[in-house]
Amino acid sequence: MADTGRQSFTDKASAALKPDSQKSTTEHMGDSLKGNADSAASTMQPQGEKTTGQKMGDTFSSNSNNNDRSMLDKAKDTVGLGERK
């Protein structure tokens, strides 16, 4: 089961299994938008907050990020608002 806000594994699988030649232009655009949104969500979510199932799903879909901190936390660090260690 995918984490909240992420594309379900069954949606990913059905989009991948259907040949591109059988997809309409609308389906191609939808797949692209959903894939980009899911990739962004993967990047924004720290690895430590992902469920084991989501980590495995990201690995199989080449959507894995190896950062331990979210993009928001990194942005805060850049402008000096992040955690001090």
N, CA and C atoms as an extended XYZ file, in Angstrom:
255
Properties=species:S:1:pos:R:3:atomname:S:1:resname:S:1:resid:I:1 pbc="F F F"
N         0.839       -1.175        0.000 N   MET     1
C         0.000        0.000        0.000 CA  MET     1
C         0.885        1.239        0.000 C   MET     1
N         0.531        2.205       -0.829 N   ALA     2
C         1.320        3.429       -0.955 CA  ALA     2
C         1.019        4.378        0.202 C   ALA     2
N         1.999        5.201        0.537 N   ASP     3
C         1.808        6.209        1.568 CA  ASP     3
C         0.806        7.254        1.088 C   ASP     3
N         0.230        7.986        2.024 N   THR     4
C        -0.731        9.039        1.707 CA  THR     4
C        -0.100       10.068        0.773 C   THR     4
N        -0.833       10.443       -0.246 N   GLY     5
C        -0.339       11.434       -1.190 CA  GLY     5
C         0.509       10.863       -2.307 C   GLY     5
N         0.685        9.566       -2.324 N   ARG     6
C         1.505        8.910       -3.334 CA  ARG     6
C         0.630        8.110       -4.279 C   ARG     6
N         1.109        7.887       -5.490 N   GLN     7
C         0.374        7.109       -6.482 CA  GLN     7
C         0.350        5.646       -6.046 C   GLN     7
N        -0.808        5.008       -6.170 N   SER     8
C        -0.923        3.616       -5.728 CA  SER     8
C        -0.085        2.703       -6.623 C   SER     8
N         0.335        1.601       -6.055 N   PHE     9
C         1.161        0.656       -6.798 CA  PHE     9
C         0.388        0.024       -7.945 C   PHE     9
N        -0.922       -0.196       -7.743 N   THR    10
C        -1.722       -0.786       -8.825 CA  THR    10
C        -1.861        0.182       -9.996 C   THR    10
N        -1.983        1.482       -9.712 N   ASP    11
C        -2.042        2.478      -10.789 CA  ASP    11
C        -0.730        2.504      -11.573 C   ASP    11
N         0.378        2.451      -10.848 N   LYS    12
C         1.689        2.453      -11.507 CA  LYS    12
C         1.844        1.217      -12.392 C   LYS    12
N         1.447        0.068      -11.841 N   ALA    13
C         1.595       -1.187      -12.581 CA  ALA    13
C         0.712       -1.203      -13.821 C   ALA    13
N        -0.533       -0.768      -13.692 N   SER    14
C        -1.429       -0.794      -14.853 CA  SER    14
C        -0.959        0.163      -15.934 C   SER    14
N        -0.411        1.320      -15.554 N   ALA    15
C         0.112        2.268      -16.539 CA  ALA    15
C         1.351        1.695      -17.236 C   ALA    15
N         2.172        0.974      -16.482 N   ALA    16
C         3.393        0.409      -17.055 CA  ALA    16
C         3.114       -0.792      -17.950 C   ALA    16
N         2.083       -1.563      -17.612 N   LEU    17
C         1.806       -2.783      -18.362 CA  LEU    17
C         1.060       -2.535      -19.675 C   LEU    17
N         0.342       -1.438      -19.770 N   LYS    18
C        -0.392       -1.152      -20.998 CA  LYS    18
C         0.577       -0.578      -22.037 C   LYS    18
N         0.664       -1.188      -23.201 N   PRO    19
C         1.601       -0.701      -24.221 CA  PRO    19
C         1.288        0.747      -24.629 C   PRO    19
N         2.338        1.533      -24.846 N   ASP    20
C         2.161        2.928      -25.255 CA  ASP    20
C         1.339        3.042      -26.527 C   ASP    20
N         1.476        2.072      -27.408 N   SER    21
C         0.748        2.121      -28.677 CA  SER    21
C        -0.764        2.023      -28.482 C   SER    21
N        -1.199        1.523      -27.333 N   GLN    22
C        -2.625        1.382      -27.053 CA  GLN    22
C        -3.164        2.524      -26.189 C   GLN    22
N        -2.321        3.474      -25.833 N   LYS    23
C        -2.743        4.584      -24.985 CA  LYS    23
C        -3.119        5.793      -25.833 C   LYS    23
N        -4.139        6.492      -25.370 N   SER    24
C        -4.534        7.731      -26.029 CA  SER    24
C        -3.589        8.853      -25.588 C   SER    24
N        -3.661        9.965      -26.269 N   THR    25
C        -2.846       11.125      -25.896 CA  THR    25
C        -3.163       11.547      -24.467 C   THR    25
N        -4.432       11.497      -24.112 N   THR    26
C        -4.848       11.865      -22.757 CA  THR    26
C        -4.222       10.937      -21.723 C   THR    26
N        -4.180        9.646      -22.021 N   GLU    27
C        -3.559        8.685      -21.096 CA  GLU    27
C        -2.067        8.951      -20.958 C   GLU    27
N        -1.393        9.254      -22.066 N   HIS    28
C         0.040        9.576      -22.013 CA  HIS    28
C         0.285       10.788      -21.118 C   HIS    28
N        -0.525       11.824      -21.316 N   MET    29
C        -0.362       13.042      -20.514 CA  MET    29
C        -0.662       12.768      -19.041 C   MET    29
N        -1.704       11.989      -18.769 N   GLY    30
C        -2.046       11.654      -17.388 CA  GLY    30
C        -0.957       10.853      -16.704 C   GLY    30
N        -0.411        9.878      -17.424 N   ASP    31
C         0.682        9.068      -16.866 CA  ASP    31
C         1.883        9.952      -16.533 C   ASP    31
N         2.192       10.864      -17.433 N   SER    32
C         3.332       11.760      -17.237 CA  SER    32
C         3.114       12.660      -16.021 C   SER    32
N         1.938       13.253      -15.929 N   LEU    33
C         1.638       14.139      -14.799 CA  LEU    33
C         1.658       13.389      -13.474 C   LEU    33
N         1.026       12.215      -13.447 N   LYS    34
C         0.994       11.420      -12.218 CA  LYS    34
C         2.395       10.969      -11.818 C   LYS    34
N         3.185       10.563      -12.810 N   GLY    35
C         4.549       10.120      -12.529 CA  GLY    35
C         5.414       11.242      -11.984 C   GLY    35
N         5.287       12.437      -12.575 N   ASN    36
C         6.059       13.588      -12.099 CA  ASN    36
C         5.632       13.996      -10.694 C   ASN    36
N         4.324       13.984      -10.443 N   ALA    37
C         3.828       14.338       -9.110 CA  ALA    37
C         4.295       13.327       -8.068 C   ALA    37
N         4.282       12.038       -8.425 N   ASP    38
C         4.720       11.009       -7.490 CA  ASP    38
C         6.222       11.111       -7.231 C   ASP    38
N         6.977       11.425       -8.268 N   SER    39
C         8.419       11.601       -8.109 CA  SER    39
C         8.728       12.779       -7.189 C   SER    39
N         7.982       13.866       -7.365 N   ALA    40
C         8.171       15.033       -6.493 CA  ALA    40
C         7.812       14.690       -5.052 C   ALA    40
N         6.723       13.950       -4.864 N   ALA    41
C         6.310       13.544       -3.520 CA  ALA    41
C         7.372       12.639       -2.887 C   ALA    41
N         7.980       11.780       -3.689 N   SER    42
C         9.038       10.897       -3.187 CA  SER    42
C        10.231       11.707       -2.706 C   SER    42
N        10.577       12.724       -3.463 N   THR    43
C        11.723       13.567       -3.111 CA  THR    43
C        11.436       14.396       -1.868 C   THR    43
N        10.206       14.867       -1.745 N   MET    44
C         9.847       15.716       -0.606 CA  MET    44
C         9.734       14.926        0.700 C   MET    44
N         9.439       13.645        0.614 N   GLN    45
C         9.239       12.833        1.808 CA  GLN    45
C        10.561       12.204        2.234 C   GLN    45
N        11.045       12.504        3.449 N   PRO    46
C        12.302       11.901        3.910 CA  PRO    46
C        12.207       10.374        3.972 C   PRO    46
N        13.300        9.706        3.683 N   GLN    47
C        13.341        8.244        3.723 CA  GLN    47
C        12.861        7.707        5.064 C   GLN    47
N        13.229        8.372        6.153 N   GLY    48
C        12.868        7.904        7.484 CA  GLY    48
C        11.377        7.933        7.763 C   GLY    48
N        10.618        8.676        6.970 N   GLU    49
C         9.168        8.762        7.169 CA  GLU    49
C         8.389        7.837        6.233 C   GLU    49
N         9.069        7.158        5.327 N   LYS    50
C         8.404        6.256        4.388 CA  LYS    50
C         8.184        4.895        5.033 C   LYS    50
N         7.042        4.291        4.697 N   THR    51
C         6.797        2.932        5.159 CA  THR    51
C         7.715        1.985        4.384 C   THR    51
N         7.892        0.796        4.909 N   THR    52
C         8.726       -0.196        4.228 CA  THR    52
C         8.178       -0.488        2.834 C   THR    52
N         6.861       -0.601        2.727 N   GLY    53
C         6.236       -0.850        1.430 CA  GLY    53
C         6.508        0.267        0.435 C   GLY    53
N         6.465        1.519        0.903 N   GLN    54
C         6.720        2.647        0.015 CA  GLN    54
C         8.176        2.665       -0.431 C   GLN    54
N         9.087        2.358        0.474 N   LYS    55
C        10.504        2.301        0.107 CA  LYS    55
C        10.729        1.258       -0.979 C   LYS    55
N        10.090        0.088       -0.810 N   MET    56
C        10.238       -0.973       -1.809 CA  MET    56
C         9.623       -0.538       -3.136 C   MET    56
N         8.446        0.072       -3.083 N   GLY    57
C         7.789        0.540       -4.301 CA  GLY    57
C         8.620        1.586       -5.029 C   GLY    57
N         9.218        2.503       -4.276 N   ASP    58
C        10.071        3.528       -4.891 CA  ASP    58
C        11.295        2.905       -5.541 C   ASP    58
N        11.851        1.891       -4.900 N   THR    59
C        13.023        1.220       -5.456 CA  THR    59
C        12.682        0.566       -6.791 C   THR    59
N        11.554       -0.121       -6.842 N   PHE    60
C        11.153       -0.799       -8.075 CA  PHE    60
C        10.770        0.167       -9.179 C   PHE    60
N        10.252        1.326       -8.810 N   SER    61
C         9.826        2.289       -9.833 CA  SER    61
C        10.913        3.315      -10.131 C   SER    61
N        12.106        3.090       -9.632 N   SER    62
C        13.225        4.022       -9.816 CA  SER    62
C        12.863        5.404       -9.305 C   SER    62
N        12.130        5.439       -8.218 N   ASN    63
C        11.678        6.698       -7.641 CA  ASN    63
C        12.277        6.887       -6.262 C   ASN    63
N        13.402        6.245       -6.032 N   SER    64
C        13.997        6.241       -4.707 CA  SER    64
C        14.867        7.464       -4.496 C   SER    64
N        14.697        8.090       -3.354 N   ASN    65
C        15.616        9.159       -2.978 CA  ASN    65
C        16.381        8.691       -1.756 C   ASN    65
N        17.610        9.071       -1.659 N   ASN    66
C        18.442        8.592       -0.565 CA  ASN    66
C        18.704        9.648        0.492 C   ASN    66
N        18.004       10.779        0.395 N   ASN    67
C        18.209       11.802        1.409 CA  ASN    67
C        17.435       11.456        2.667 C   ASN    67
N        17.970       11.866        3.797 N   ASP    68
C        17.299       11.614        5.061 CA  ASP    68
C        16.451       12.803        5.480 C   ASP    68
N        16.630       13.921        4.842 N   ARG    69
C        15.908       15.130        5.210 CA  ARG    69
C        15.049       15.571        4.033 C   ARG    69
N        13.942       16.213        4.329 N   SER    70
C        13.043       16.669        3.277 CA  SER    70
C        13.640       17.870        2.555 C   SER    70
N        13.083       18.154        1.393 N   MET    71
C        13.525       19.323        0.629 CA  MET    71
C        13.255       20.602        1.430 C   MET    71
N        12.159       20.647        2.156 N   LEU    72
C        11.832       21.814        2.968 CA  LEU    72
C        12.895       22.034        4.039 C   LEU    72
N        13.318       20.959        4.696 N   ASP    73
C        14.362       21.074        5.714 CA  ASP    73
C        15.673       21.569        5.105 C   ASP    73
N        16.002       21.085        3.926 N   LYS    74
C        17.223       21.538        3.261 CA  LYS    74
C        17.134       23.011        2.891 C   LYS    74
N        15.953       23.445        2.457 N   ALA    75
C        15.763       24.863        2.123 CA  ALA    75
C        15.921       25.730        3.375 C   ALA    75
N        15.381       25.259        4.489 N   LYS    76
C        15.535       25.997        5.745 CA  LYS    76
C        17.011       26.112        6.124 C   LYS    76
N        17.763       25.032        5.955 N   ASP    77
C        19.194       25.054        6.244 CA  ASP    77
C        19.905       26.103        5.391 C   ASP    77
N        19.514       26.179        4.123 N   THR    78
C        20.154       27.094        3.192 CA  THR    78
C        19.991       28.551        3.621 C   THR    78
N        18.827       28.887        4.135 N   VAL    79
C        18.590       30.276        4.541 CA  VAL    79
C        18.851       30.504        6.027 C   VAL    79
N        19.390       29.509        6.708 N   GLY    80
C        19.772       29.667        8.111 CA  GLY    80
C        18.663       29.440        9.116 C   GLY    80
N        17.571       28.835        8.698 N   LEU    81
C        16.462       28.582        9.611 CA  LEU    81
C        16.365       27.134       10.051 C   LEU    81
N        17.306       26.314        9.614 N   GLY    82
C        17.264       24.886        9.924 CA  GLY    82
C        17.770       24.577       11.305 C   GLY    82
N        17.800       23.280       11.607 N   GLU    83
C        18.276       22.830       12.916 CA  GLU    83
C        19.770       23.089       13.049 C   GLU    83
N        20.164       23.483       14.225 N   ARG    84
C        21.586       23.671       14.510 CA  ARG    84
C        22.102       22.413       15.176 C   ARG    84
N        23.224       21.914       14.703 N   LYS    85
C        23.770       20.684       15.291 CA  LYS    85
C        25.019       20.986       16.074 C   LYS    85
